[in-house]
């Protein structure tokens, strides 16, 4: 740790609602989703080098809950006043998505070293670009809280795929309850984790208005793999990866990863497989537990601090990789917005990058 870490980081939260303060009270299925705590205030309290010094929300009752429950020293109705008076090093943004851009920009301009923004990072690409530009100009590390980036199940699945457990990736199937922006950005980000950058999108939306709604999509990854997306599912968040030699499943009902590997059985003695025809392949199934670990939100904040310290210590162009950067958040949002663009053109294939930077979808 650097000298800065030894002195500690001052953290502040904008938005004192569920994700900031009370979500941990809810009974929720967390299998392959998150490891508690799920609230920013509780996560900050588990990191010795961080002190939560303030929070802001225009709602007085929410401010009172934050102050009483987490002993937050100061609460404000106006986040700009909070930034000016408290000068936080770390800022969590847990408001609704339409406000994310203006608050992120204000935090960067106020001198914040790092911003952890809830998903979806914005409601248009123009907003996302403005956030990225402001943080880059100010030297602020911008991170988007796509939870599964820090979940051991998804980390292990990514290692399995990179290690060739299912062969070359051919198809990524993703299902999740909608809507496309609020929940869909989680799914699109996870699909990018395995499939890489997306080249084109087709899709449909269960609404004719530019409002967040369920939908379906097909993605074309630059690698040549395809993605099939159901964002109108009752199953929960699930991913299937299909490769040249196997399949991998991440399911909301079972912790960890299930891998099916397909192998050719040896031909019967005295027969030549090439002459007799291809026999049925044998399937070998194995389960890889997800495992426990520290909270996913705690891990995100620790990585944010690590990125800040690495950037301060590194030569120009150096630093630590941000696993869920502003660019990653923008890419997930761009896929969701491309589905709306495709829907508006009768399901036509839409090439990325999406030129419609001002296309805005109303989302919470």
C-alpha positions as CSV (number, residue, x, y, z in Angstrom):
1,X,0.0,0.0,0.0
2,X,1.1,3.5,-0.7
3,X,1.3,6.4,1.7
4,X,-2.1,7.5,0.5
5,X,-3.7,4.2,1.5
6,X,-2.1,4.3,4.9
7,X,-3.8,7.7,5.5
8,X,-7.1,6.4,4.3
9,X,-9.7,7.4,1.8
10,X,-12.7,9.6,2.4
11,X,-15.8,8.1,0.7
12,X,-19.2,9.7,0.0
13,X,-22.4,8.3,-1.5
14,X,-24.9,10.1,-3.8
15,X,-28.3,8.5,-3.4
16,X,-29.4,7.0,-0.1
17,X,-31.9,4.4,-1.3
18,X,-31.9,0.6,-1.6
19,X,-28.5,0.1,-3.2
20,X,-26.8,2.6,-0.9
21,X,-28.4,1.6,2.4
22,X,-31.1,-1.0,2.7
23,X,-30.8,-3.7,0.0
24,X,-29.1,-6.1,2.4
25,X,-32.4,-6.3,4.4
26,X,-34.2,-8.0,1.5
27,X,-34.5,-11.8,1.1
28,X,-33.0,-12.4,-2.3
29,X,-31.6,-15.2,-4.4
30,X,-27.9,-14.5,-4.6
31,X,-26.7,-17.7,-6.3
32,X,-24.1,-16.7,-8.9
33,X,-25.2,-13.1,-8.4
34,X,-23.4,-11.4,-5.5
35,X,-21.7,-12.0,-2.2
36,X,-23.0,-9.6,0.5
37,X,-22.9,-6.9,1.5
38,X,-24.8,-5.5,-1.5
39,X,-25.1,-1.9,-0.1
40,X,-22.3,0.6,-0.7
41,X,-22.4,1.9,2.8
42,X,-21.9,-1.5,4.4
43,X,-19.2,-2.4,1.9
44,X,-17.2,0.8,2.7
45,X,-17.4,-0.1,6.4
46,X,-15.6,-3.4,5.7
47,X,-12.5,-1.8,4.2
48,X,-10.1,-0.5,6.8
49,X,-8.5,2.2,4.6
50,X,-11.9,3.8,3.8
51,X,-14.1,6.0,6.0
52,X,-17.6,6.9,4.9
53,X,-17.8,10.6,5.6
54,X,-20.9,11.8,3.9
55,X,-24.0,11.0,1.8
56,X,-26.4,13.1,-0.2
57,X,-30.1,12.7,-1.2
58,X,-32.9,15.2,-1.6
59,X,-35.2,12.8,0.4
60,X,-35.0,13.7,4.1
61,X,-36.2,10.3,5.4
62,X,-33.6,8.5,3.3
63,X,-30.9,10.8,4.6
64,X,-32.0,10.0,8.2
65,X,-31.8,6.3,7.6
66,X,-28.3,6.6,6.2
67,X,-27.1,8.7,9.1
68,X,-28.6,6.6,11.8
69,X,-27.8,3.1,10.4
70,X,-24.3,3.7,9.3
71,X,-23.4,6.6,11.6
72,X,-22.6,8.8,8.6
73,X,-21.1,12.0,10.0
74,X,-22.7,14.3,7.5
75,X,-25.7,14.2,5.2
76,X,-26.7,16.7,2.5
77,X,-29.8,17.4,0.3
78,X,-27.5,18.7,-2.4
79,X,-24.6,16.5,-3.6
80,X,-22.8,19.5,-5.1
81,X,-22.7,21.1,-1.6
82,X,-21.4,17.8,-0.3
83,X,-18.6,17.6,-2.8
84,X,-17.6,21.2,-2.1
85,X,-17.5,20.8,1.7
86,X,-16.3,17.2,2.1
87,X,-13.9,16.8,-0.9
88,X,-14.3,13.0,-1.0
89,X,-11.7,10.8,-2.5
90,X,-14.2,8.0,-3.5
91,X,-17.7,8.6,-4.7
92,X,-20.4,6.0,-5.1
93,X,-23.3,7.0,-7.3
94,X,-26.5,5.0,-6.5
95,X,-29.2,7.2,-8.0
96,X,-31.4,6.4,-11.0
97,X,-29.6,6.1,-14.3
98,X,-30.6,9.4,-15.9
99,X,-28.7,11.3,-13.1
100,X,-25.5,9.3,-13.4
101,X,-23.8,11.5,-16.0
102,X,-24.2,14.8,-14.3
103,X,-23.1,13.5,-10.9
104,X,-20.1,11.6,-12.2
105,X,-18.9,14.7,-14.1
106,X,-19.4,16.9,-10.9
107,X,-17.5,14.4,-8.8
108,X,-14.6,14.4,-11.2
109,X,-14.6,18.2,-11.4
110,X,-14.6,18.3,-7.6
111,X,-11.4,16.2,-7.4
112,X,-12.6,12.7,-6.7
113,X,-9.9,10.1,-7.2
114,X,-12.4,7.4,-8.1
115,X,-16.1,7.0,-8.9
116,X,-18.0,3.8,-8.6
117,X,-21.2,4.2,-10.6
118,X,-24.2,1.9,-10.5
119,X,-25.4,0.4,-13.7
120,X,-26.7,1.3,-16.2
121,X,-24.0,3.9,-16.3
122,X,-26.2,6.3,-18.4
123,X,-29.2,6.4,-20.7
124,X,-27.4,7.5,-23.9
125,X,-24.0,7.2,-25.4
126,X,-23.5,10.9,-25.4
127,X,-23.9,10.9,-21.6
128,X,-21.5,7.9,-21.2
129,X,-18.9,9.6,-23.4
130,X,-19.2,12.8,-21.3
131,X,-18.6,10.8,-18.1
132,X,-15.6,9.1,-19.6
133,X,-14.1,12.3,-20.9
134,X,-14.6,14.2,-17.7
135,X,-13.0,11.4,-15.6
136,X,-10.1,11.1,-18.0
137,X,-9.5,14.9,-18.0
138,X,-9.5,15.0,-14.2
139,X,-7.5,11.8,-13.7
140,X,-10.5,10.1,-11.9
141,X,-10.8,6.3,-12.1
142,X,-14.3,5.5,-13.3
143,X,-15.7,2.1,-12.5
144,X,-19.2,0.7,-13.3
145,X,-20.7,-1.8,-10.8
146,X,-21.4,-4.8,-13.0
147,X,-21.4,-7.2,-10.1
148,X,-20.4,-10.4,-11.8
149,X,-17.1,-9.0,-12.8
150,X,-16.0,-9.8,-9.2
151,X,-18.0,-13.0,-8.6
152,X,-15.8,-16.2,-8.3
153,X,-18.2,-18.2,-10.4
154,X,-17.7,-15.8,-13.4
155,X,-14.0,-15.5,-12.7
156,X,-13.6,-19.3,-12.8
157,X,-15.8,-19.7,-15.9
158,X,-13.7,-17.1,-17.7
159,X,-10.5,-19.0,-16.8
160,X,-12.0,-22.3,-18.0
161,X,-13.0,-20.8,-21.3
162,X,-9.6,-19.2,-21.8
163,X,-8.0,-22.5,-20.8
164,X,-9.8,-24.4,-23.6
165,X,-12.3,-26.3,-21.5
166,X,-15.0,-26.1,-24.2
167,X,-12.8,-25.4,-27.2
168,X,-13.2,-22.4,-29.4
169,X,-16.2,-20.4,-28.3
170,X,-19.1,-20.6,-30.9
171,X,-22.2,-19.2,-29.1
172,X,-23.1,-17.4,-25.9
173,X,-26.7,-17.8,-24.8
174,X,-27.9,-15.3,-22.1
175,X,-31.3,-15.1,-20.4
176,X,-32.4,-12.6,-17.8
177,X,-35.6,-10.9,-16.7
178,X,-35.9,-7.6,-18.5
179,X,-35.8,-4.7,-19.1
180,X,-33.0,-4.1,-21.6
181,X,-31.2,-1.2,-19.9
182,X,-31.7,-1.7,-16.2
183,X,-31.1,-5.5,-16.1
184,X,-29.9,-6.0,-19.7
185,X,-26.6,-4.1,-19.2
186,X,-25.7,-6.7,-16.6
187,X,-26.3,-9.5,-19.0
188,X,-24.6,-7.8,-22.0
189,X,-21.5,-7.0,-19.9
190,X,-21.3,-10.7,-18.8
191,X,-21.6,-11.9,-22.4
192,X,-18.8,-9.5,-23.4
193,X,-16.7,-11.0,-20.6
194,X,-16.7,-14.3,-22.5
195,X,-17.3,-13.3,-26.1
196,X,-15.4,-10.1,-26.4
197,X,-16.3,-7.1,-28.5
198,X,-19.6,-7.1,-30.4
199,X,-19.7,-6.2,-34.1
200,X,-23.4,-6.1,-34.8
201,X,-26.8,-6.4,-33.1
202,X,-30.3,-7.3,-34.2
203,X,-33.3,-7.4,-31.9
204,X,-36.8,-6.5,-30.8
205,X,-38.3,-4.6,-27.9
206,X,-41.7,-5.2,-26.2
207,X,-42.5,-1.5,-26.5
208,X,-42.8,1.1,-29.3
209,X,-41.7,3.9,-27.0
210,X,-38.2,4.7,-26.0
211,X,-38.7,3.3,-22.5
212,X,-36.9,0.5,-20.7
213,X,-38.7,-2.7,-21.7
214,X,-38.1,-6.5,-22.1
215,X,-36.7,-7.7,-25.5
216,X,-34.7,-10.2,-27.5
217,X,-31.5,-9.9,-29.5
218,X,-28.8,-11.6,-31.5
219,X,-25.2,-10.4,-31.2
220,X,-22.4,-10.9,-33.6
221,X,-19.0,-10.9,-31.8
222,X,-15.9,-9.8,-33.6
223,X,-14.5,-13.2,-33.0
224,X,-17.1,-14.8,-35.2
225,X,-19.1,-16.2,-32.3
226,X,-22.8,-15.3,-31.9
227,X,-24.9,-14.4,-28.9
228,X,-28.6,-15.2,-28.3
229,X,-30.4,-13.1,-25.8
230,X,-33.7,-13.4,-24.0
231,X,-34.4,-10.4,-21.8
232,X,-38.0,-11.5,-21.2
233,X,-37.2,-14.6,-19.1
234,X,-38.7,-16.0,-16.0
235,X,-35.7,-18.3,-15.4
236,X,-33.4,-15.7,-13.9
237,X,-29.9,-14.8,-14.9
238,X,-28.4,-17.7,-16.7
239,X,-25.6,-18.1,-19.3
240,X,-24.7,-21.0,-21.5
241,X,-21.4,-21.0,-23.5
242,X,-21.2,-23.4,-26.4
243,X,-17.8,-24.3,-27.7
244,X,-16.3,-26.5,-30.4
245,X,-15.8,-29.4,-27.9
246,X,-18.1,-28.7,-25.0
247,X,-20.6,-26.5,-23.2
248,X,-20.5,-24.5,-20.0
249,X,-23.5,-23.5,-17.8
250,X,-23.9,-20.8,-15.2
251,X,-27.4,-21.2,-13.6
252,X,-29.2,-19.2,-11.0
253,X,-30.3,-22.4,-9.1
254,X,-26.8,-23.9,-8.5
255,X,-23.7,-22.3,-7.3
256,X,-20.7,-22.5,-9.6
257,X,-20.2,-23.8,-13.1
258,X,-21.2,-27.0,-14.9
259,X,-19.0,-28.1,-17.8
260,X,-20.0,-30.7,-20.4
261,X,-17.0,-32.0,-22.4
262,X,-17.7,-34.2,-25.5
263,X,-15.1,-36.8,-26.4
264,X,-15.0,-39.4,-29.2
265,X,-15.0,-42.9,-27.7
266,X,-12.2,-45.3,-28.9
267,X,-13.5,-47.4,-31.9
268,X,-14.2,-51.1,-31.2
269,X,-11.2,-53.3,-31.6
270,X,-10.6,-54.2,-35.3
271,X,-12.8,-51.3,-36.6
272,X,-11.6,-48.1,-38.2
273,X,-13.6,-45.1,-37.1
274,X,-13.1,-43.2,-40.3
275,X,-14.7,-46.1,-42.3
276,X,-17.5,-47.0,-39.9
277,X,-18.7,-43.5,-39.5
278,X,-18.5,-41.1,-36.6
279,X,-19.8,-42.7,-33.4
280,X,-21.9,-40.9,-30.8
281,X,-19.7,-38.7,-28.7
282,X,-19.4,-39.4,-25.0
283,X,-20.3,-36.6,-22.6
284,X,-18.2,-36.0,-19.5
285,X,-19.9,-33.7,-17.0
286,X,-18.1,-32.0,-14.1
287,X,-19.1,-29.3,-11.6
288,X,-16.8,-26.5,-10.5
289,X,-18.0,-24.8,-7.3
290,X,-18.2,-21.0,-7.3
291,X,-16.7,-20.8,-3.9
292,X,-17.1,-18.0,-1.3
293,X,-14.9,-15.0,-0.9
294,X,-15.2,-11.4,0.1
295,X,-18.2,-9.4,-1.0
296,X,-18.4,-8.6,-4.7
297,X,-19.0,-4.9,-3.9
298,X,-16.1,-4.9,-1.4
299,X,-13.9,-6.4,-4.1
300,X,-15.0,-3.7,-6.6
301,X,-14.1,-0.9,-4.1
302,X,-10.8,-2.5,-3.3
303,X,-10.0,-2.7,-7.0
304,X,-11.0,0.9,-7.5
305,X,-8.5,1.9,-4.8
306,X,-5.9,-0.4,-6.4
307,X,-6.4,1.3,-9.7
308,X,-6.1,4.8,-8.1
309,X,-2.8,3.8,-6.4
310,X,-1.4,2.1,-9.5
311,X,-2.2,5.1,-11.6
312,X,-0.5,7.4,-9.1
313,X,2.6,5.2,-8.9
314,X,2.9,4.2,-12.6
315,X,4.7,5.9,-15.5
316,X,2.4,7.5,-18.1
317,X,0.3,4.8,-19.8
318,X,0.9,2.4,-17.0
319,X,-1.4,1.4,-14.1
320,X,-3.7,-1.4,-13.2
321,X,-6.4,-2.8,-15.4
322,X,-9.9,-1.7,-14.4
323,X,-12.1,-4.8,-14.8
324,X,-15.2,-2.8,-15.2
325,X,-14.2,0.5,-16.6
326,X,-16.3,3.3,-18.0
327,X,-15.6,2.0,-21.5
328,X,-16.9,-1.4,-20.4
329,X,-20.1,0.2,-19.1
330,X,-20.5,2.1,-22.3
331,X,-20.1,-1.0,-24.4
332,X,-22.9,-2.8,-22.5
333,X,-25.1,0.2,-22.8
334,X,-24.3,0.5,-26.5
335,X,-25.5,-3.1,-27.1
336,X,-28.8,-2.4,-25.3
337,X,-29.4,0.8,-27.3
338,X,-28.5,-1.0,-30.6
339,X,-31.5,-3.3,-29.9
340,X,-33.8,-0.3,-29.8
341,X,-32.2,0.9,-33.0
342,X,-32.7,-2.5,-34.7
343,X,-36.3,-2.6,-33.5
344,X,-37.0,0.8,-35.0
345,X,-35.8,-0.5,-38.3
346,X,-37.9,-3.7,-38.3
347,X,-35.1,-5.9,-36.8
348,X,-32.4,-4.9,-39.2
349,X,-28.8,-5.7,-38.4
350,X,-27.2,-2.7,-36.7
351,X,-23.4,-2.4,-37.0
352,X,-21.3,-1.1,-34.0
353,X,-20.1,1.4,-33.2
354,X,-23.7,2.8,-33.0
355,X,-23.7,6.2,-34.7
356,X,-26.8,7.5,-32.8
357,X,-25.0,8.8,-29.7
358,X,-28.1,10.9,-28.6
359,X,-30.5,8.0,-28.7
360,X,-31.9,8.0,-25.2
361,X,-34.1,5.4,-23.5
362,X,-36.0,6.3,-20.3
363,X,-34.7,3.9,-17.5
364,X,-34.6,3.9,-13.8
